């Protein structure tokens, strides 16, 4: 992985380049008088006289929990997209793409497991001790098991929370016991997390609304006390169809009767109060979303399954939804097309951005074996029927790992790296949220104060679907307090 700048003194040429998948960030600002670049968003803002936030970026941030490239949160600052190179020669500035995830190369007949094992082995090379992140899910367990095969002294790190439905520590312990590696597990109580909350906010380079960033911050802090390099399982879901939304898309394309049934049940399931923190409410939330896919185009389904805050809720608070650039869907394998779009939209802007920002805040380097380009190209060359069907996702990966991991791990339900957002928003962070949606701050982002208050009352009454919106608004407000002069409201 890389993000670099190279200046050719002889040719008077500046080259900026970013790695294939966006593991490392690269921001730039290009004006008539100068071009500036940095791996950090905030450093570039110091070079702009009156930074102004982008209304499009704001909408995208609330809707998807991140600002997608090439935009940044500020007008005049851009992200160089993954697999792209920018060249500056005199007054000429150009950007071209040098790599696409759909590019393929020969892997010399290697199996998936061989490719993954080789990738892990290469990323264990280091002058300092290397460890792994281990949640007990398929991806992190696979990386840890293969790393342990190469290094019997490998240590794994994991965090848990004192909240039953979201806590995954039992799975991490099960995986570590099966693999035979040492597990450093720390469980955080609510007070422990809130004590670290100000430092978490300070670590945010650009406003970011994915709540799992806080969990990543805690994990990186935990691991960085002992090691400087960790391997993670990021990227596998986007390659092999591991998210619930991938299976939902498959159902929408192959089992329309399930979408119709979910649509009928949606009015009843929506009456169940709560969100991701309660099992019954979480099932109801999924049913409602599946039912909402009825009659939508491929692009509309992608938006509906990807957004954290619905377009409807965004409009109701007075903001204009962000339109993802129209993707050209190839009808021969729609699920693979969905995965390719995830690799270019979700993976670099959310998952990899979160891991890099939170880990580097603690001086921890995170390496991503699943994103070895040979492995990515192999995965993208496989038919989607080997990845997702009515039984679930990541089929071909689980088959490859069948002799490496126990069935309990391979068949466990998919969970994200989640924290008890709803409980904290309604509890210890409530006053912070009310400040974030006050008239002054609502006006600053162009939202309607009365509508925000109405939505807050709905959330407190049990509408868990609004949790992400209020968490993101809180993150934005807290970020602005730490960076008061960085981005001014639109006049």
ABEGO torsion letter per residue (X at the ends): XBBBBBBBAAAGBBBBBBBAAGABBBBBBBBAABBBBBABAAAAAAABABBBBBAAAAAAAAAAGBBBOABBABBGBBBBBBGBBBBBBEABBBBBBABBAABBBBAGGBBAAAAAAAAAAAAABBABBBBBBBAGBAAAAAAAAAAAAABAABBBBBBBBBBAAABAAAAAAAAAAAAGBBBBBBBBBAAAAAAAAAAAAAABABBBABAAAAAAAAAAAAAAAABABBBBABGAAAAAGABAAAAAAAAAAABAAAAAAAAAAAAAAAABBEBAABAAAAAAAAAAAAAAABGBBAAAAAAAAABABBAAAAAAAGBBBBBBBBBBBBAABAAAAAAAAAAAAAAAAAAAAAAAAAAAAAGBBBBBAAABAAAAAAAAABBAAAABBAAEBGAAAAAAAAAABBAAAAABBBBBBBBBAAAAAABAAAAAAAAAABAAAAAAAGBBAAAAAAAAAAAAAGBAAAAAAAAAAAAAAAAAAABAAABBBBX
